[in-house]
């Protein structure tokens, strides 16, 4: 088995940290527009909360949004924001621990859901009507993938 370089060890440790942070949100109740671990979060709030812990202060304020924002003809804001604040990965790239997953419910609609992979076959997310949970990345979820991203480096 080949030895890992320092850079590979650092990346693996960083990914493990992101997974640990994401799992700390498990059990947080779903609450639209919230982003408080243990109190309430929607999928974007969960992602924002993990990003705050893993990277640092949020880069911009998120304006209020309705539960049906994507269906109201809004541009693909989730994908645009991900490209602005995360590091894009090719869609055919391996899903690694800590990878941010963006989902689109239907091909003709904007992306509307996000999660964090805990491994190639599992992810943590906040789903409407439930609490933050870790679930299997089943084929139905894989078919809805619209983007893969990584968190940027921690800001000091």
Secondary structure, DSSP 8 states (H G I E B T S, - for coil): -----HHHHHHHHHHHHHHHHHHTTTT-BB-TT-EETTTEE-HHHHHHHHHHHHT-S-SS------TTGGGGT---HHHHHHHHHSEEE-TTS---TT-EEEE-SSTTS---EEEEEEETTEEEE--TTSB-EEEE--HHHHTTEEEEEE------
